[in-house]
Amino acid sequence: MENSKENSRREFIKKATLGTIGVAAMGISAKSYGRILGANDRVNVGIIGFSNRFKSSLVPSFLDHQKELNFAFVGVSDIWNRRRDEAEAYIKEKAGMKIKKYRNNDELYGNKDIDAVIISTADFQHALMGVEAVKAGRDAYIEKPMAESMDDARAILKAVEESDRIVQIGSQRRSAPNYIAANEFIRSGKFGDITMVEMCWNVNQPGRWRVPLTKEIRKEDTDWDRFLMNRPKEAWDPRKYLEFRLFYPYSTGIPGQWMSHQIDTVHWFTGLEHPRSVSANGGVYMWKDGRKNADTMTAVFDYGPKDDMSKGFQVVFSSRFHNGAGGTKELYYSNGGMMNLDTNKITSEGGLTQKMADEMGLKANLLQEFTLPNATKMETAANTGGDPMTSLHMRNWMECVRSRKTPNASVRAGYNHSVANQMTYAALTTGKKITFDDTKQDLIVS
């Protein structure tokens, strides 16, 4: 029997979904599916990569809505035999569903009854596996970061936009009621022009992205060559297989894992596609365990219209693994006050008071104070499991698979955060200012 906490959580999700996002219309065209589905047919979903994130958050989020929307897990593809077995047992225990096991995606896509996939693999594989999915005629939910190189970002953008597939990127803030309300408030003009944004994501976690299973995994139990995909071929390394977030080119680390969530809100709230420029520095200052990706970094972004350098604002993002003070913060400033997406409050703090305005012959410009509706707090720890934000995002994807509407976090949104990630990583590793060539869709290292 479900406990009261779980019941409360599901009730919140149901109310938030109906009240803020709405239930999508259920129209379906025959062209929309490789396997033609009727409105009442079950949508069969394959799992690609049975990660900790999948187990602790994506599974409960999916199960929140699968009965109502008639979805079911039917298979798992994972190149490590241990993960395949774990997935089979876990889905049977939690969902009562019997799933088939596949050694790789080629085998999974051989099952024509699978309509859609959820991809939760190593960061660098997301884009390439997204390309595989849409070319195989499947809809996909793809964890962020969408892409960890510009080549991969361009490839998935092209593949999805040339298809009729429904692809949701795992930028779950875009389905959270408080972020939706923040976007509407800023776009209404009531907030005023954004003048600066301050963001941070701080933890004190010595083992951040370390995985004890590196001592147990054996090369013969997986497929190392398939894992590497389009990355340079190299000798078997269990750390790069399981602790990929610590090593480029398998992950950018902090930018891809954490900054991608927060910088996405900047693009969403403003309609700007990417920074005009990025400068950054950082390094491995504390946890010297062989990792290559930074455990501490700060990036400074210039945002604004590319054809008018007199307009714009600055974004500062910082993150550290060795002191958790400050936690996760997203602070938007205008001349009239601030929006705090940690407390979900809009206040006049720091705004232009009458006394200050009088000195310059101006009028006071203070925001009216209020709290954003239906707030959900973003946890700072990874893999907390079944959070309402991810559940709402999963539901949005499931509804869009039915309705064929564009989901909240489209491939274009994923492309834009991937551009910002790549600009940041390049700035961090070269020490140079990075801009972007809109014609070539590539980075410029100044």
Secondary structure, 3 states (H helix, E strand, C coil): CCCHHHHHHHHHHHHHHHHHHCCCCCCCCHHHCCCCCCCCCCEEEEEECCCHHHHHHHHHHHHCCHHHHCEEEEEEECCCHHHHHHHHHHHHHHHCCCCEEECCHHHHHCCCCCCEEEECCCHHHHHHHHHHHHHCCCEEEECCCCCCCHHHHHHHHHHHHCCCCCEEECCHHHHCHHHHHHHHHHHCCCCCCCCEEEEEEECECCCCCCCHHHHCCCHHHCCHHHHHCCCCCCCCCHHHHHCHHHCCCCCCCHHHHHHHHHHHHHHHHHCCCCCCEEEEEEECCCCCCCCCCCCEEEEEEEECCCCCCCCCEEEEEEEECECCCCCEEEEEEECCEEEECCCCEEECCCCECHHHHHHCCCCCECCCCEECCCCCCCCCCCCCCCCHHHHHHHHHHHHHHHHCCCCCCCHHHHHHHHHHHHHHHHHHHHCCCEEEECCCCEEEEC
